[in-house]
Amino acid sequence: MSHSPSAPSSAAAGTPGPAAGMPNPEPQALHARVTALLASPAITERRPPAEEPWPLPGPEPLDLAALYAVTDGLVLADGATLLRRGELARATDWLKQDRSLDWPEGLVVLGEHQELVVVLDLDPTGARAGGGILEAPHDGLSTFQRLDRSALGYLERHAGVGPGDPGPEQRLADAIARRDVAALHEALALPLYPGAERNAALGALTLGSLLAAAGDDAGALKAFERSVAARVRAARRGAGALERAAALRACVAAAREAGATTLAEQLAQQR
């Protein structure tokens, strides 16, 4: 993922705000979720709360403020770790310097999970689809996958105490697995995190196949064209034409498998 640095939020540091990309949650609901999380046997280490202030520009996400109010970091049985509040800025600065990372503003090391670094994207300018909780491998720290919209949701899923706050990418993956037309339409209408073009391509291909099987050739054609466009955007420099041809072949095959012969021929003519 490559982004030019963006300016941090002008909101006062230390004043809690909504989690990146999320509506303002009710404090009572947050408290109940945090209580349920901390009661889980999946929590193997819980540190007492500390007086450390929020160390970063912009407001602290409300879910993190609720967590840090009762525990200064966590360790879960599956290895997922939430750093102490006072460690966030130091860990981020150290990693960026050690690996010569050109991260944009708003990316914060939050913890780790096995061989993955867990990163909070505060997305202060709204340039990255609302940010959220990302994972990146230690050997690919500029390649992110968004897992959740909030740190609390991420920890809930790892502890097995709730569905979390899944981001659009997870909703899209679930819709693909269920082959749910309505859910695919809904998920594809949401802004995806930068670098998720192949997810969008697969979702649109799946939607096109389902619509073709239902006899909606016009809707299927739009979905297939969207799949092709997403794959072209994801192609490395200079490989756009090859990727477009491969994407069209996949769409033709999907249309034929769905029994939409005329549509398959129409797509084949675009190659």
Backbone hydrogen bonds, N-H to C=O, Kabsch-Sander energy under -0.5 kcal/mol:
donor,donor_aa,acceptor,acceptor_aa,energy
14,G,58,G,-0.7
15,T,12,A,-1.4
17,G,60,E,-3.3
22,M,19,A,-2.3
30,L,26,E,-2.4
31,H,27,P,-2.6
32,A,28,Q,-2.1
33,R,29,A,-2.1
34,V,30,L,-2.8
35,T,31,H,-2.5
36,A,32,A,-2.2
37,L,33,R,-2.4
38,L,34,V,-2.6
39,A,35,T,-1.2
40,S,37,L,-1.5
43,I,40,S,-1.6
44,T,42,A,-0.7
44,T,75,V,-2.3
45,E,75,V,-1.7
47,R,73,G,-1.8
58,G,11,A,-0.8
62,L,17,G,-3.3
65,A,61,P,-2.5
66,A,62,L,-2.3
67,L,63,D,-1.9
68,Y,64,L,-3.3
69,A,65,A,-1.3
70,V,67,L,-1.6
71,T,67,L,-1.9
72,D,47,R,-1.2
73,G,71,T,-1.2
74,L,82,L,-1.4
75,V,45,E,-2.0
76,L,80,A,-2.8
77,A,42,A,-2.5
79,G,76,L,-2.0
81,T,112,E,-2.4
82,L,74,L,-2.6
83,L,81,T,-0.6
83,L,110,L,-2.9
87,E,84,R,-1.4
88,L,84,R,-0.7
88,L,85,R,-1.1
91,A,87,E,-3.1
92,T,88,L,-2.1
93,D,89,A,-2.7
94,W,90,R,-2.6
95,L,91,A,-2.3
96,K,92,T,-2.4
97,Q,93,D,-2.1
98,D,94,W,-3.1
99,R,95,L,-2.4
101,L,96,K,-2.1
103,W,101,L,-0.7
107,L,104,P,-1.2
108,V,106,G,-0.5
108,V,120,L,-2.5
110,L,118,V,-2.9
111,G,118,V,-1.7
112,E,81,T,-0.7
113,H,116,L,-2.5
116,L,113,H,-2.0
117,V,136,A,-3.2
118,V,111,G,-2.1
119,V,117,V,-0.5
119,V,134,L,-2.6
120,L,108,V,-3.4
121,D,119,V,-0.6
121,D,132,G,-3.2
122,L,106,G,-3.2
122,L,120,L,-0.8
126,G,123,D,-1.3
131,G,128,R,-2.2
132,G,121,D,-1.9
133,I,148,D,-3.1
134,L,119,V,-3.4
134,L,132,G,-0.5
135,E,145,Q,-1.9
136,A,117,V,-1.7
138,H,115,E,-1.4
140,G,137,P,-2.0
143,T,140,G,-2.0
144,F,142,S,-0.6
145,Q,135,E,-1.9
147,L,133,I,-3.0
148,D,133,I,-1.3
149,R,165,D,-2.7
154,Y,150,S,-2.0
155,L,151,A,-2.4
156,E,152,L,-2.5
157,R,153,G,-2.2
158,H,154,Y,-1.8
159,A,155,L,-2.1
160,G,156,E,-1.1
161,V,156,E,-2.2
162,G,156,E,-0.6
167,G,147,L,-0.6
171,R,167,G,-2.1
172,L,168,P,-2.5
173,A,169,E,-2.3
174,D,170,Q,-2.6
175,A,171,R,-2.1
176,I,172,L,-2.4
177,A,173,A,-2.3
178,R,174,D,-2.1
179,R,175,A,-1.1
180,D,175,A,-1.8
181,V,179,R,-0.7
184,L,180,D,-2.4
185,H,181,V,-2.5
186,E,182,A,-2.2
187,A,183,A,-2.8
188,L,184,L,-2.7
189,A,185,H,-0.9
189,A,186,E,-0.5
190,L,187,A,-1.4
196,A,193,Y,-1.8
200,A,196,A,-2.0
201,A,197,E,-2.5
202,L,198,R,-2.3
203,G,199,N,-2.5
204,A,200,A,-2.7
205,L,201,A,-2.3
206,T,202,L,-2.5
207,L,203,G,-2.4
208,G,204,A,-2.7
209,S,205,L,-2.2
210,L,206,T,-2.2
211,L,207,L,-2.7
212,A,208,G,-2.5
213,A,209,S,-2.1
214,A,210,L,-1.3
215,G,212,A,-1.4
216,D,211,L,-2.6
217,D,215,G,-1.3
220,A,216,D,-2.5
221,L,217,D,-2.6
222,K,218,A,-1.8
223,A,219,G,-2.0
224,F,220,A,-2.9
225,E,221,L,-2.6
226,R,222,K,-1.9
227,S,223,A,-2.1
228,V,224,F,-2.4
229,A,225,E,-2.3
230,A,226,R,-2.2
231,R,227,S,-2.1
232,V,228,V,-2.2
233,R,229,A,-2.1
234,A,230,A,-1.5
235,A,231,R,-0.7
235,A,232,V,-0.8
239,A,236,R,-2.3
243,E,239,A,-2.4
244,R,240,G,-2.4
245,A,241,A,-2.1
246,A,242,L,-2.2
247,A,243,E,-2.6
248,L,244,R,-2.5
249,R,245,A,-2.0
250,A,246,A,-1.9
251,C,247,A,-2.0
252,V,248,L,-2.7
253,A,249,R,-2.4
254,A,250,A,-2.2
255,A,251,C,-2.6
256,R,252,V,-2.5
257,E,253,A,-2.4
258,A,254,A,-1.6
259,G,256,R,-1.5
260,A,255,A,-2.6
261,T,259,G,-1.3
264,A,260,A,-2.3
265,E,261,T,-2.3
266,Q,262,T,-2.1
267,L,263,L,-2.5
268,A,264,A,-2.3
269,Q,265,E,-1.5
270,Q,267,L,-1.5
271,R,268,A,-1.2
